[in-house]
Amino acid sequence: MLTAYVFCLAVGGGLLALSFFGDFLEADVDVDADVDVAADLDGISAGTGIAQVFSVRALINAIFGFGAAGALLHLVWGGGQPMLTAAIAGATGLGSGALISTVFAYLKRTESGALKGEESFVGLTGEVSLEVGPGSHGTVTVRRGDRRVRLRARPADASGAPALSLGQPVVVVEMKDGIAAVAPVGPKLLED
């Protein structure tokens, strides 16, 4: 049984590590599984109950929880309590999968951690990184939080104002379809 615990620990832990380090390495791996189940399991339809609780994420956490608890208990008890070890490992796996699924369902329901829309750039100051002239688009670089973001830009005043040159400070006045309307920033605004 130790082999099964170690296998589950390695597979679940490996997939969790891949998802964790994928965020730090800025890798874009997105898996979306949508399965329609027509069967009715003891009165529980596919859209509610247990079918909703266990997603791929919850299944990976359940496998990891089962493997970790089983391997640890096997080592602690020296393999002397195989039935109790299996029961505790199974309960731990199911509990961790259900807990993770519940937490992510709450986060999704409350929209916690949702990405900010393009309107969040309005009011930010930055500088021109590619000349922005009347009738032509350039780029500006703004700072949002601890990140520098490069945006396509057009002048906010299209009435023949002079082009905004490289390095000139600007403020984002409006965002539309991913393009920032920018205006030059005066020295007074830069001081504030």
Phi and psi restraints in degrees (value plus and minus 20) as a CYANA .aco file:
   2 LEU   PHI     -78.9   -38.9
   2 LEU   PSI     -55.2   -15.2
   3 THR   PHI     -81.3   -41.3
   3 THR   PSI     -61.7   -21.7
   4 ALA   PHI     -85.6   -45.6
   4 ALA   PSI     -61.0   -21.0
   5 TYR   PHI     -84.1   -44.1
   5 TYR   PSI     -66.1   -26.1
   6 VAL   PHI     -85.4   -45.4
   6 VAL   PSI     -59.6   -19.6
   7 PHE   PHI     -81.4   -41.4
   7 PHE   PSI     -68.3   -28.3
   8 CYS   PHI     -83.6   -43.6
   8 CYS   PSI     -59.2   -19.2
   9 LEU   PHI     -83.0   -43.0
   9 LEU   PSI     -64.2   -24.2
  10 ALA   PHI     -88.4   -48.4
  10 ALA   PSI     -65.9   -25.9
  11 VAL   PHI     -88.3   -48.3
  11 VAL   PSI     -70.7   -30.7
  12 GLY   PHI     -83.4   -43.4
  12 GLY   PSI     -64.8   -24.8
  13 GLY   PHI     -85.1   -45.1
  13 GLY   PSI     -58.5   -18.5
  14 GLY   PHI     -84.0   -44.0
  14 GLY   PSI     -63.7   -23.7
  15 LEU   PHI     -87.8   -47.8
  15 LEU   PSI     -57.7   -17.7
  16 LEU   PHI     -85.9   -45.9
  16 LEU   PSI     -62.0   -22.0
  17 ALA   PHI     -83.8   -43.8
  17 ALA   PSI     -59.7   -19.7
  18 LEU   PHI     -81.8   -41.8
  18 LEU   PSI     -63.4   -23.4
  19 SER   PHI     -89.6   -49.6
  19 SER   PSI     -57.0   -17.0
  20 PHE   PHI     -88.0   -48.0
  20 PHE   PSI     -71.8   -31.8
  21 PHE   PHI     -95.4   -55.4
  21 PHE   PSI     -42.0    -2.0
  22 GLY   PHI     -82.5   -42.5
  22 GLY   PSI     -53.4   -13.4
  23 ASP   PHI     -87.2   -47.2
  23 ASP   PSI     -60.7   -20.7
  24 PHE   PHI     -93.4   -53.4
  24 PHE   PSI     -52.8   -12.8
  25 LEU   PHI    -107.2   -67.2
  25 LEU   PSI     -16.5    23.5
  26 GLU   PHI      35.5    75.5
  26 GLU   PSI      18.2    58.2
  27 ALA   PHI    -104.2   -64.2
  27 ALA   PSI     121.6   161.6
  28 ASP   PHI    -125.4   -85.4
  28 ASP   PSI      70.6   110.6
  29 VAL   PHI    -138.6   -98.6
  29 VAL   PSI      93.9   133.9
  30 ASP   PHI    -146.0  -106.0
  30 ASP   PSI      97.8   137.8
  31 VAL   PHI    -132.2   -92.2
  31 VAL   PSI     107.2   147.2
  32 ASP   PHI    -149.5  -109.5
  32 ASP   PSI      96.6   136.6
  33 ALA   PHI    -134.8   -94.8
  33 ALA   PSI     105.1   145.1
  34 ASP   PHI    -144.7  -104.7
  34 ASP   PSI      92.1   132.1
  35 VAL   PHI    -139.4   -99.4
  35 VAL   PSI     108.8   148.8
  36 ASP   PHI    -119.5   -79.5
  36 ASP   PSI     105.8   145.8
  37 VAL   PHI    -134.3   -94.3
  37 VAL   PSI     102.8   142.8
  38 ALA   PHI    -109.0   -69.0
  38 ALA   PSI     -35.7     4.3
  39 ALA   PHI     -93.9   -53.9
  39 ALA   PSI     132.6   172.6
  40 ASP   PHI    -133.7   -93.7
  40 ASP   PSI      92.1   132.1
  41 LEU   PHI    -115.5   -75.5
  41 LEU   PSI      83.2   123.2
  42 ASP   PHI      30.1    70.1
  42 ASP   PSI      23.2    63.2
  43 GLY   PHI      64.2   104.2
  43 GLY   PSI     -18.8    21.2
  44 ILE   PHI    -120.8   -80.8
  44 ILE   PSI      95.3   135.3
  45 SER   PHI     -97.6   -57.6
  45 SER   PSI     146.8   186.8
  46 ALA   PHI     -87.1   -47.1
  46 ALA   PSI     -43.4    -3.4
  47 GLY   PHI    -108.4   -68.4
  47 GLY   PSI     -26.9    13.1
  48 THR   PHI    -154.1  -114.1
  48 THR   PSI     151.5   191.5
  49 GLY   PHI      47.7    87.7
  49 GLY   PSI    -154.3  -114.3
  50 ILE   PHI     -87.1   -47.1
  50 ILE   PSI     -50.2   -10.2
  51 ALA   PHI     -86.2   -46.2
  51 ALA   PSI     -49.1    -9.1
  52 GLN   PHI    -103.1   -63.1
  52 GLN   PSI     -46.1    -6.1
  53 VAL   PHI     -91.0   -51.0
  53 VAL   PSI     -61.2   -21.2
  54 PHE   PHI    -121.8   -81.8
  54 PHE   PSI      78.6   118.6
  55 SER   PHI    -112.5   -72.5
  55 SER   PSI    -197.7  -157.7
  56 VAL   PHI     -83.1   -43.1
  56 VAL   PSI     -60.8   -20.8
  57 ARG   PHI     -80.9   -40.9
  57 ARG   PSI     -65.4   -25.4
  58 ALA   PHI     -86.5   -46.5
  58 ALA   PSI     -57.7   -17.7
  59 LEU   PHI     -83.7   -43.7
  59 LEU   PSI     -62.0   -22.0
  60 ILE   PHI     -83.5   -43.5
  60 ILE   PSI     -62.7   -22.7
  61 ASN   PHI     -87.2   -47.2
  61 ASN   PSI     -55.2   -15.2
  62 ALA   PHI     -86.1   -46.1
  62 ALA   PSI     -61.9   -21.9
  63 ILE   PHI     -83.2   -43.2
  63 ILE   PSI     -64.1   -24.1
  64 PHE   PHI     -83.9   -43.9
  64 PHE   PSI     -65.2   -25.2
  65 GLY   PHI     -81.5   -41.5
  65 GLY   PSI     -62.3   -22.3
  66 PHE   PHI     -81.6   -41.6
  66 PHE   PSI     -68.3   -28.3
  67 GLY   PHI     -86.2   -46.2
  67 GLY   PSI     -62.1   -22.1
  68 ALA   PHI     -86.5   -46.5
  68 ALA   PSI     -67.4   -27.4
  69 ALA   PHI     -85.4   -45.4
  69 ALA   PSI     -63.6   -23.6
  70 GLY   PHI     -83.2   -43.2
  70 GLY   PSI     -65.6   -25.6
  71 ALA   PHI     -85.1   -45.1
  71 ALA   PSI     -62.6   -22.6
  72 LEU   PHI     -84.3   -44.3
  72 LEU   PSI     -66.8   -26.8
  73 LEU   PHI     -86.8   -46.8
  73 LEU   PSI     -55.4   -15.4
  74 HIS   PHI     -83.1   -43.1
  74 HIS   PSI     -61.3   -21.3
  75 LEU   PHI     -90.3   -50.3
  75 LEU   PSI     -59.4   -19.4
  76 VAL   PHI     -86.1   -46.1
  76 VAL   PSI     -65.8   -25.8
  77 TRP   PHI    -111.5   -71.5
  77 TRP   PSI     -17.8    22.2
  78 GLY   PHI      44.6    84.6
  78 GLY   PSI       4.9    44.9
  79 GLY   PHI      57.6    97.6
  79 GLY   PSI      -8.4    31.6
  80 GLY   PHI    -102.7   -62.7
  80 GLY   PSI     -34.7     5.3
  81 GLN   PHI    -145.4  -105.4
  81 GLN   PSI      46.6    86.6
  82 PRO   PHI     -85.6   -45.6
  82 PRO   PSI     -58.1   -18.1
  83 MET   PHI     -90.8   -50.8
  83 MET   PSI     -63.9   -23.9
  84 LEU   PHI     -86.0   -46.0
  84 LEU   PSI     -59.9   -19.9
  85 THR   PHI     -81.0   -41.0
  85 THR   PSI     -66.7   -26.7
  86 ALA   PHI     -83.4   -43.4
  86 ALA   PSI     -61.0   -21.0
  87 ALA   PHI     -85.8   -45.8
  87 ALA   PSI     -65.3   -25.3
  88 ILE   PHI     -87.6   -47.6
  88 ILE   PSI     -60.4   -20.4
  89 ALA   PHI     -84.2   -44.2
  89 ALA   PSI     -61.9   -21.9
  90 GLY   PHI     -83.8   -43.8
  90 GLY   PSI     -64.4   -24.4
  91 ALA   PHI     -84.7   -44.7
  91 ALA   PSI     -59.2   -19.2
  92 THR   PHI     -85.0   -45.0
  92 THR   PSI     -62.9   -22.9
  93 GLY   PHI     -82.0   -42.0
  93 GLY   PSI     -68.5   -28.5
  94 LEU   PHI     -83.6   -43.6
  94 LEU   PSI     -60.5   -20.5
  95 GLY   PHI     -84.9   -44.9
  95 GLY   PSI     -63.2   -23.2
  96 SER   PHI     -88.7   -48.7
  96 SER   PSI     -58.1   -18.1
  97 GLY   PHI     -84.5   -44.5
  97 GLY   PSI     -63.4   -23.4
  98 ALA   PHI     -86.6   -46.6
  98 ALA   PSI     -60.1   -20.1
  99 LEU   PHI     -83.1   -43.1
  99 LEU   PSI     -67.0   -27.0
 100 ILE   PHI     -82.2   -42.2
 100 ILE   PSI     -63.3   -23.3
 101 SER   PHI     -82.8   -42.8
 101 SER   PSI     -60.7   -20.7
 102 THR   PHI     -85.9   -45.9
 102 THR   PSI     -62.8   -22.8
 103 VAL   PHI     -82.8   -42.8
 103 VAL   PSI     -67.2   -27.2
 104 PHE   PHI     -89.1   -49.1
 104 PHE   PSI     -51.7   -11.7
 105 ALA   PHI     -84.5   -44.5
 105 ALA   PSI     -60.8   -20.8
 106 TYR   PHI     -83.3   -43.3
 106 TYR   PSI     -65.9   -25.9
 107 LEU   PHI     -82.2   -42.2
 107 LEU   PSI     -59.3   -19.3
 108 LYS   PHI     -88.7   -48.7
 108 LYS   PSI     -61.3   -21.3
 109 ARG   PHI     -85.4   -45.4
 109 ARG   PSI     -57.6   -17.6
 110 THR   PHI    -113.3   -73.3
 110 THR   PSI     -20.6    19.4
 111 GLU   PHI      37.9    77.9
 111 GLU   PSI      10.4    50.4
 112 SER   PHI     -88.7   -48.7
 112 SER   PSI     119.1   159.1
 113 GLY   PHI      56.6    96.6
 113 GLY   PSI      -7.9    32.1
 114 ALA   PHI     -86.7   -46.7
 114 ALA   PSI     125.2   165.2
 115 LEU   PHI     -89.9   -49.9
 115 LEU   PSI     122.3   162.3
 116 LYS   PHI     -93.2   -53.2
 116 LYS   PSI     123.0   163.0
 117 GLY   PHI     -98.9   -58.9
 117 GLY   PSI     158.5   198.5
 118 GLU   PHI     -87.1   -47.1
 118 GLU   PSI     -41.4    -1.4
 119 GLU   PHI     -86.1   -46.1
 119 GLU   PSI     -34.9     5.1
 120 SER   PHI     -92.0   -52.0
 120 SER   PSI     -31.0     9.0
 121 PHE   PHI    -103.2   -63.2
 121 PHE   PSI     -38.8     1.2
 122 VAL   PHI     -83.0   -43.0
 122 VAL   PSI     109.2   149.2
 123 GLY   PHI      76.7   116.7
 123 GLY   PSI     -31.7     8.3
 124 LEU   PHI     -98.5   -58.5
 124 LEU   PSI     126.3   166.3
 125 THR   PHI    -122.0   -82.0
 125 THR   PSI     136.4   176.4
 126 GLY   PHI    -184.8  -144.8
 126 GLY   PSI    -178.2  -138.2
 127 GLU   PHI    -160.0  -120.0
 127 GLU   PSI     134.2   174.2
 128 VAL   PHI     -92.4   -52.4
 128 VAL   PSI     108.5   148.5
 129 SER   PHI    -129.8   -89.8
 129 SER   PSI     -33.9     6.1
 130 LEU   PHI    -168.3  -128.3
 130 LEU   PSI     105.4   145.4
 131 GLU   PHI     -63.7   -23.7
 131 GLU   PSI     114.0   154.0
 132 VAL   PHI    -131.7   -91.7
 132 VAL   PSI      92.1   132.1
 133 GLY   PHI    -138.4   -98.4
 133 GLY   PSI     146.9   186.9
 134 PRO   PHI     -84.0   -44.0
 134 PRO   PSI     108.7   148.7
 135 GLY   PHI      62.6   102.6
 135 GLY   PSI     -20.2    19.8
 136 SER   PHI    -157.2  -117.2
 136 SER   PSI     130.6   170.6
 137 HIS   PHI    -116.0   -76.0
 137 HIS   PSI     123.8   163.8
 138 GLY   PHI    -147.7  -107.7
 138 GLY   PSI    -176.3  -136.3
 139 THR   PHI    -155.0  -115.0
 139 THR   PSI     131.4   171.4
 140 VAL   PHI    -149.3  -109.3
 140 VAL   PSI     133.6   173.6
 141 THR   PHI    -135.4   -95.4
 141 THR   PSI     103.3   143.3
 142 VAL   PHI    -141.1  -101.1
 142 VAL   PSI     140.6   180.6
 143 ARG   PHI    -130.9   -90.9
 143 ARG   PSI     102.6   142.6
 144 ARG   PHI    -142.9  -102.9
 144 ARG   PSI      90.8   130.8
 145 GLY   PHI      48.6    88.6
 145 GLY   PSI    -147.5  -107.5
 146 ASP   PHI    -121.9   -81.9
 146 ASP   PSI      -6.1    33.9
 147 ARG   PHI    -135.0   -95.0
 147 ARG   PSI     125.2   165.2
 148 ARG   PHI    -120.3   -80.3
 148 ARG   PSI     109.3   149.3
 149 VAL   PHI    -142.1  -102.1
 149 VAL   PSI     113.3   153.3
 150 ARG   PHI    -119.5   -79.5
 150 ARG   PSI     107.4   147.4
 151 LEU   PHI    -142.3  -102.3
 151 LEU   PSI     124.3   164.3
 152 ARG   PHI     -88.2   -48.2
 152 ARG   PSI     123.0   163.0
 153 ALA   PHI    -160.8  -120.8
 153 ALA   PSI     134.1   174.1
 154 ARG   PHI    -156.5  -116.5
 154 ARG   PSI     137.6   177.6
 155 PRO   PHI     -89.1   -49.1
 155 PRO   PSI     121.0   161.0
 156 ALA   PHI     -92.4   -52.4
 156 ALA   PSI     -53.2   -13.2
 157 ASP   PHI    -122.0   -82.0
 157 ASP   PSI      83.0   123.0
 158 ALA   PHI    -110.2   -70.2
 158 ALA   PSI      -4.7    35.3
 159 SER   PHI    -111.3   -71.3
 159 SER   PSI      21.9    61.9
 160 GLY   PHI      61.9   101.9
 160 GLY   PSI       1.4    41.4
 161 ALA   PHI     -85.9   -45.9
 161 ALA   PSI     133.1   173.1
 162 PRO   PHI     -84.1   -44.1
 162 PRO   PSI     136.9   176.9
 163 ALA   PHI     -84.5   -44.5
 163 ALA   PSI     127.7   167.7
 164 LEU   PHI    -108.2   -68.2
 164 LEU   PSI     101.0   141.0
 165 SER   PHI    -108.8   -68.8
 165 SER   PSI     146.5   186.5
 166 LEU   PHI     -76.0   -36.0
 166 LEU   PSI     108.3   148.3
 167 GLY   PHI      66.7   106.7
 167 GLY   PSI     -25.2    14.8
 168 GLN   PHI     -91.4   -51.4
 168 GLN   PSI     113.7   153.7
 169 PRO   PHI     -91.4   -51.4
 169 PRO   PSI     118.1   158.1
 170 VAL   PHI    -158.6  -118.6
 170 VAL   PSI     144.9   184.9
 171 VAL   PHI    -145.0  -105.0
 171 VAL   PSI     121.7   161.7
 172 VAL   PHI    -101.0   -61.0
 172 VAL   PSI      99.2   139.2
 173 VAL   PHI    -113.3   -73.3
 173 VAL   PSI     -56.9   -16.9
 174 GLU   PHI    -175.2  -135.2
 174 GLU   PSI     131.2   171.2
 175 MET   PHI    -142.5  -102.5
 175 MET   PSI     111.8   151.8
 176 LYS   PHI    -166.6  -126.6
 176 LYS   PSI     101.9   141.9
 177 ASP   PHI      34.9    74.9
 177 ASP   PSI      17.1    57.1
 178 GLY   PHI      61.0   101.0
 178 GLY   PSI     -14.8    25.2
 179 ILE   PHI    -133.6   -93.6
 179 ILE   PSI     109.3   149.3
 180 ALA   PHI    -108.5   -68.5
 180 ALA   PSI     113.0   153.0
 181 ALA   PHI    -112.5   -72.5
 181 ALA   PSI      99.0   139.0
 182 VAL   PHI    -138.7   -98.7
 182 VAL   PSI     132.3   172.3
 183 ALA   PHI    -149.0  -109.0
 183 ALA   PSI     128.9   168.9
 184 PRO   PHI     -85.1   -45.1
 184 PRO   PSI     128.8   168.8
 185 VAL   PHI    -122.5   -82.5
 185 VAL   PSI     113.3   153.3
 186 GLY   PHI    -102.3   -62.3
 186 GLY   PSI     145.7   185.7
 187 PRO   PHI     -80.7   -40.7
 187 PRO   PSI     -52.3   -12.3
 188 LYS   PHI     -84.0   -44.0
 188 LYS   PSI     -63.4   -23.4
 189 LEU   PHI     -87.9   -47.9
 189 LEU   PSI     -54.2   -14.2
 190 LEU   PHI     -85.4   -45.4
 190 LEU   PSI     -54.0   -14.0
 191 GLU   PHI     -88.5   -48.5
 191 GLU   PSI     -55.6   -15.6
